[in-house]
Amino acid sequence: MSNTMKTANVIGGTGLVGAQLVDLLLKDREFEKVVVFGRNSLNITNPKLKEHLIDFSAPERWEQLVNGDVLFSCMGTTLAKAGSKQRQYEIDYIYQYRFADIASRNGVSEYVLVSSSGANPKSSFFYMRIKGELEDAIIKLPFKKIIIARPSQLYGERKEKRLSETVGLSIMRTLNIIGLYRKHRPIHAQKVAAAMIESLKYYENTAIVSSYRLFGLAKFYNRGQELYHKNNDFKELQTD
C-alpha cells in the first residue's frame, strides 16, 4: 500500500453533504482509511471505514482518537431542528471549532470546512453570522492547509422534506433559466463533496472557495476518477 495514501476524518457524515463525502472517500484510491465521528451510525460496512459514536460535548472521551491527515467538517443543523438558537450555535460553531482545534493539536495537517455562501460574522442573519464566526476562528488554527467551501443553496436526497428549501430551489432555478444569479445557482451535495476532495490537490494554502468555483472542482474530480477506473479496467482486460 502506498505511503502517500491518506487517512481522512469526517464529522457530519450523516448529513446531506457528509453522506456524499463519505461515499466518495471510501471509493477514492488516495484514501486508505476513513474515520467518521458522529452521534449516529452510518449503517454501512466497508473495510476502509472506522466509526466512532461520540458525544461531541465530552471531548475528553474521544480527543485521543482524532489523528490522520485531513479533517472534513460537514456538521450543520437548522434552527427548527436544533430547537433554539443556543443549541444551533452549539452544534454549528462550538462542536465544529472544538473538534478542529483538537485535530490541529493532534497533528492533523489539512482541514476542509463546508460553510455557506453569504457567511459573514457581522450578518444580521443568525445562520450566516454563525458560519462567518466559525470561518474566522478556524483560519487562526495552525493547520498547514485550510479550505473553506461556500456552496450556494444545496440540494440532494434528504431524510426529511423541507418545504422552504423546495420552494427556494424552484424560485432560484426559474431565475437561472432566464439568466439571473447564475453564479449562485443551486448545487448538488455530491458536487460539493467531490470539490472538497479535489480542493486538497488544487490549493496549496488557505483558500475560500465560492459556489461557482465548486462546480469546476467537482468536474475535475469526477473526470479524474473516471480516467482512473477506465485505465484500471483496460489494465485488467490486458491481463485476462
C-alpha positions as CSV (number, residue, x, y, z in Angstrom):
1,M,0.0,0.0,0.0
2,S,1.4,3.4,-0.9
3,N,2.8,5.6,1.9
4,T,1.1,8.6,0.3
5,M,-2.4,7.3,0.9
6,K,-4.2,9.4,3.5
7,T,-6.4,8.9,6.5
8,A,-9.5,11.1,6.5
9,N,-11.5,12.2,9.5
10,V,-15.1,13.2,8.9
11,I,-17.7,14.9,11.2
12,G,-21.2,15.4,10.0
13,G,-21.1,12.2,7.9
14,T,-24.8,11.5,8.1
15,G,-25.8,14.9,6.7
16,L,-26.6,15.9,3.1
17,V,-23.0,16.7,2.1
18,G,-21.3,14.5,4.6
19,A,-23.0,11.3,3.4
20,Q,-21.9,12.0,-0.2
21,L,-18.4,12.8,1.0
22,V,-18.0,9.5,2.9
23,D,-19.2,7.6,-0.1
24,L,-16.6,9.3,-2.3
25,L,-13.8,8.9,0.2
26,L,-14.5,5.2,0.5
27,K,-14.1,4.8,-3.3
28,D,-11.2,7.1,-3.6
29,R,-7.8,5.4,-4.2
30,E,-5.9,8.2,-2.4
31,F,-7.5,7.5,1.0
32,E,-6.7,4.2,2.8
33,K,-8.8,4.9,5.9
34,V,-12.0,7.0,6.6
35,V,-12.7,7.7,10.2
36,V,-16.2,9.0,10.9
37,F,-17.1,10.7,14.2
38,G,-20.8,11.1,15.0
39,R,-23.8,10.5,17.2
40,N,-25.4,8.0,14.9
41,S,-24.1,5.2,12.8
42,L,-23.9,5.3,9.1
43,N,-25.1,1.7,9.0
44,I,-22.7,0.8,6.2
45,T,-19.8,-1.7,6.1
46,N,-16.6,-1.1,4.3
47,P,-13.0,-2.3,5.1
48,K,-11.8,1.3,4.9
49,L,-14.4,2.7,7.3
50,K,-13.9,3.2,11.0
51,E,-16.8,4.7,13.1
52,H,-16.6,6.3,16.5
53,L,-20.0,7.1,18.1
54,I,-19.3,10.0,20.4
55,D,-20.8,12.8,22.5
56,F,-19.4,16.0,21.0
57,S,-19.9,17.8,24.3
58,A,-17.4,15.4,26.1
59,P,-14.1,15.7,24.2
60,E,-12.1,14.1,27.0
61,R,-13.7,10.7,25.9
62,W,-12.6,10.9,22.2
63,E,-10.0,13.5,21.6
64,Q,-7.2,11.0,21.6
65,L,-8.9,9.2,18.6
66,V,-8.5,12.2,16.3
67,N,-5.5,11.5,14.1
68,G,-4.6,11.2,10.5
69,D,-4.0,13.6,7.6
70,V,-7.2,15.6,7.0
71,L,-10.4,16.6,8.7
72,F,-13.5,17.2,6.7
73,S,-16.1,19.1,8.6
74,C,-19.7,18.9,7.4
75,M,-21.7,19.5,10.5
76,G,-24.8,21.7,10.4
77,T,-28.3,22.0,11.5
78,T,-31.3,24.3,11.2
79,L,-32.9,26.4,13.9
80,A,-36.1,24.3,13.6
81,K,-34.3,21.1,14.1
82,A,-32.0,22.4,16.9
83,G,-34.9,23.8,18.8
84,S,-33.2,27.0,19.9
85,K,-30.5,29.5,18.8
86,Q,-28.3,28.4,21.7
87,R,-28.5,24.8,20.6
88,Q,-27.9,25.6,16.9
89,Y,-24.8,27.7,17.9
90,E,-23.5,24.8,20.0
91,I,-23.7,22.4,17.0
92,D,-22.7,24.7,14.2
93,Y,-20.0,26.6,16.0
94,I,-18.8,25.2,19.3
95,Y,-18.7,21.5,18.3
96,Q,-17.1,22.1,15.0
97,Y,-14.5,24.6,16.3
98,R,-13.6,22.3,19.3
99,F,-13.1,19.3,17.0
100,A,-10.9,21.3,14.6
101,D,-8.8,22.7,17.5
102,I,-8.2,19.2,18.8
103,A,-7.4,17.9,15.3
104,S,-4.8,20.7,14.8
105,R,-3.2,20.0,18.1
106,N,-3.1,16.2,17.4
107,G,-1.1,16.8,14.2
108,V,-3.8,16.7,11.5
109,S,-2.4,19.0,8.9
110,E,-5.3,19.7,6.4
111,Y,-8.8,20.9,7.1
112,V,-11.8,21.3,4.8
113,L,-15.0,23.0,6.0
114,V,-18.5,23.2,4.5
115,S,-19.6,26.8,5.2
116,S,-22.2,28.8,3.2
117,S,-22.4,31.4,0.6
118,G,-23.0,34.7,2.4
119,A,-21.2,33.7,5.6
120,N,-20.3,36.8,7.5
121,P,-19.6,37.3,11.2
122,K,-21.4,40.7,11.0
123,S,-24.5,39.4,9.2
124,S,-27.9,40.3,10.6
125,F,-29.0,36.7,9.8
126,F,-28.1,34.3,12.7
127,Y,-27.2,31.4,10.5
128,M,-24.8,33.4,8.3
129,R,-23.3,35.0,11.4
130,I,-22.5,31.6,12.9
131,K,-20.9,30.5,9.7
132,G,-18.8,33.7,9.5
133,E,-17.7,33.5,13.1
134,L,-16.6,29.9,12.6
135,E,-14.6,30.7,9.5
136,D,-12.8,33.5,11.3
137,A,-12.0,31.2,14.2
138,I,-10.9,28.3,12.0
139,I,-8.5,30.4,9.9
140,K,-6.5,31.1,13.1
141,L,-5.8,27.4,13.8
142,P,-2.3,26.1,12.9
143,F,-3.3,23.8,10.1
144,K,-0.9,23.7,7.1
145,K,-3.9,23.9,4.7
146,I,-7.4,25.2,5.3
147,I,-10.1,25.0,2.6
148,I,-13.5,26.7,3.2
149,A,-16.2,25.8,0.8
150,R,-19.0,28.2,0.4
151,P,-21.8,26.5,-1.5
152,S,-25.0,28.3,-2.5
153,Q,-28.3,26.5,-1.9
154,L,-27.8,22.8,-1.6
155,Y,-30.0,20.1,-2.9
156,G,-30.0,16.3,-2.9
157,E,-31.7,13.4,-1.2
158,R,-32.6,14.3,2.4
159,K,-34.2,12.0,5.0
160,E,-36.6,14.8,5.9
161,K,-38.5,17.1,3.5
162,R,-38.0,20.9,3.8
163,L,-40.8,22.9,2.2
164,S,-38.9,26.2,2.3
165,E,-35.9,24.5,0.6
166,T,-38.1,23.1,-2.1
167,V,-39.8,26.5,-2.8
168,G,-36.4,28.2,-2.7
169,L,-34.9,25.8,-5.2
170,S,-37.9,26.3,-7.6
171,I,-37.5,30.1,-7.5
172,M,-33.8,30.0,-8.0
173,R,-33.9,27.6,-10.9
174,T,-36.5,29.8,-12.6
175,L,-34.2,32.8,-12.2
176,N,-31.3,30.8,-13.5
177,I,-33.3,29.8,-16.6
178,I,-33.8,33.5,-17.5
179,G,-30.1,34.2,-17.0
180,L,-30.2,35.7,-13.4
181,Y,-27.9,34.7,-10.5
182,R,-26.0,32.1,-12.5
183,K,-23.1,32.3,-10.1
184,H,-25.4,31.4,-7.2
185,R,-27.3,28.6,-8.8
186,P,-28.2,25.6,-6.5
187,I,-25.5,22.9,-6.2
188,H,-26.0,19.2,-5.6
189,A,-24.4,17.8,-2.4
190,Q,-22.4,15.3,-4.4
191,K,-20.7,18.1,-6.3
192,V,-19.8,19.9,-3.1
193,A,-18.3,16.6,-1.7
194,A,-16.3,16.0,-4.9
195,A,-15.0,19.6,-4.9
196,M,-13.9,19.3,-1.2
197,I,-11.7,16.4,-2.0
198,E,-10.3,17.9,-5.2
199,S,-9.6,21.2,-3.5
200,L,-6.9,19.5,-1.4
201,K,-4.9,18.9,-4.6
202,Y,-5.8,22.3,-6.3
203,Y,-4.9,24.7,-3.4
204,E,-1.5,24.8,-1.7
205,N,-2.6,27.0,1.3
206,T,-5.7,28.5,2.8
207,A,-8.5,29.2,0.3
208,I,-12.1,30.3,0.5
209,V,-13.9,28.6,-2.4
210,S,-17.1,30.1,-3.9
211,S,-20.0,28.0,-5.1
212,Y,-19.2,28.9,-8.7
213,R,-15.7,27.5,-8.3
214,L,-17.0,24.4,-6.6
215,F,-18.7,23.3,-9.8
216,G,-15.4,23.4,-11.6
217,L,-13.5,21.5,-8.9
218,A,-16.2,18.8,-8.9
219,K,-15.8,18.3,-12.7
220,F,-12.0,17.9,-12.3
221,Y,-12.5,15.4,-9.5
222,N,-15.1,13.3,-11.4
223,R,-13.1,13.3,-14.6
224,G,-10.0,12.1,-12.7
225,Q,-12.0,9.3,-11.1
226,E,-13.4,8.2,-14.4
227,L,-10.0,8.2,-16.1
228,Y,-8.5,6.1,-13.2
229,H,-11.3,3.5,-13.4
230,K,-11.1,3.4,-17.3
231,N,-7.3,2.9,-17.1
232,N,-7.7,0.2,-14.5
233,D,-10.4,-1.6,-16.5
234,F,-8.1,-1.5,-19.5
235,K,-5.2,-3.0,-17.5
236,E,-7.4,-5.8,-16.2
237,L,-8.5,-6.6,-19.7
238,Q,-4.9,-6.9,-20.8
239,T,-4.1,-9.4,-18.1
240,D,-7.1,-11.6,-18.8
